[in-house]
Amino acid sequence: MIEFERFELENGLKVLVHKDATTPIVAMNIIYNVGARDENPELTGFAHLFEHLMFGGSKNIPSYDAVLEKVGGDNNAFTNNDFTNYYLSIPKENLETAFWLESDRMLELAFSPKSLEIQRNVVIEEYKQRYLNQPYGDVWLLLRPMVYKTHPYRWSTIGKDISHIENAKMNDVKAFYKKFYNPNNAILTIAGDVNMAEIKQLCNKWFAPINAAEVNQRNLQKEAPQLKKSINEVERDVPVNAIYKIYRMCARMDTDYHATDLLSDILANGKSSRLTVELHKKQKIFSSISAFLSGDIDDGMFVIAGNLNDNINFEIADAAIVEQLNNIIDIPPKDAELQKVKNLIEASIVYSEINCLDKAMTLGYFELLGDANLANNEVHKYQSVSSDDIVNVAKKLFQENNSTTLLYKKL
């Protein structure tokens, strides 16, 4: 269980505080409630661009990293389709430096043509390295628009088209910052050997003077149910053939989420999982196979990905996967099989509550979902899933008309 206290500044900044007296290091995590799903379809990739721009200097601090490194801190960030997360760790005695750094870039980034050009080039190079020049790198660029037709999950965080970043104008970049990078669109979490009075004083000093912005009303068009299976085949210079099967699944806060997560583990988490035993070890159809969830806040994706052995064609591989998915309905998991994956998830959750930074991230994420207290109910929700729940979720998910398949063929 992660104990915490919370308060909110008048400008709307939500603050969570977790005390851990066992470490001299304090973690600070800031989630901005903006991801790729919030972008203009004609100006995509901006949330990810800002992940880079936020380290390019602010009004009073030309070099964020240089200042942080001088006081023994380190930092990083990540962006996904739902939110952007910035985090740092710093010695307790230098905590105020972290407040100064983060508040200044929330107050006013130092936008300059040079900074924009540098980070634009960084993102373009990342696009080339990760998505174009890496085997299987364009898989999600191909899959997302197959799965989603209206929801902005149809493009990846790198953007729908890299030309959107190549042609990004300063006015568009500033407008994006002004709309989303505000105290009332952020959640600040502090974890470490701190006390509430100290954190309130630092928040009032550094963040309270920043003005709130107009509340961003997210009004995303919900993706319609998939009524027809979709399949596509591409050829690429890759070492082996691969298949990707996607089934549209529920949202993160749906009551079926935890059963769906456990279902993916029963299928492909570990050497004794069903797909691994049947399709890799016994039938030798795949050299490797996995099943996982996209984990999106809105309706997400249940993914099965496998690399085919050389003597196997796509038709055989696809049919073998479908057979195993139907088997989970016909042969429900027994208590021992289900309890095994529950224990693995519980161990993962408990382990994530050891490190201060992980705890800060967890609290911030669940606060974004609606209430940080939800983090302390996760183990119970997983342990409460029954074999019948697994079967019922499988029946909903594994419908032929709910499937999207990408056949990734080697040249």
Secondary structure, DSSP 4 states (H G I P E B T S, - for coil): ----EEEE-TT--EEEEEE-TT-SEEEEEEEES--GGGS-TTSTTHHHHHHHHTTS-BSS-S-HHHHHHHTT-EEEEEE-SS-EEEEEEEEGGGHHHHHHHHHHHHH-B---HHHHHHHHHHHHHHHIIIIISSTTTTHHHHHHHHH-SSSGGGS-TT-S-THHHHT--HHHHHHHHHHHSSGGGEEEEEEES--HHHHHHHHHHHTTTSPP-------PPPPPPP-S-EEEEEEES-SS-EEEEEEE---TTSTTHHHHHHHHHHHHSSTTSHHIIIIIIIS--EEEEEEEE---SSS-EEEEEEEEPTT--HHHHHHHHHHHHHHHHHSPPPHHHHHHHHHHHHHHHHHTTTSHHHHHHHHHHHHHHT-GGGGGGHHHHHHT--HHHHHHHHHHH--GGGEEEEEEEE-
